[in-house]
């Protein structure tokens, strides 16, 4: 029932955003690392769009903190355990002095 409720709200992604993501707007990870920009990556252990191994590699590229959330798929904010993700964000912000 919950899956059907969320599925009904799905819409097409922006084609421009898709092109930027794949081809045109690639970030300069070197500059981000050099500046020491704090970054947290949350990954769902059951994500099939961006599997945890890819997000761990991304975390290494950016020198980011990576948290893999168990029993979570791609749409973290729609998962039953969304609160665990929110709590991790809050704790990371405090640990990073950004709160």
Number of C-alpha atoms within 10 A of each C-alpha: 6 9 9 8 9 10 10 8 7 8 7 5 8 9 9 10 12 12 11 12 12 10 9 11 11 9 9 9 13 12 11 15 16 10 9 12 11 16 17 17 15 20 25 23 18 16 17 10 11 14 16 20 12 12 19 20 13 15 18 13 13 22 20 19 14 18 20 19 20 12 13 21 19 17 12 20 14 14 17 11 14 14 13 16 20 13 11 15 16 14 14 18 15 11 10 12 9 10 9
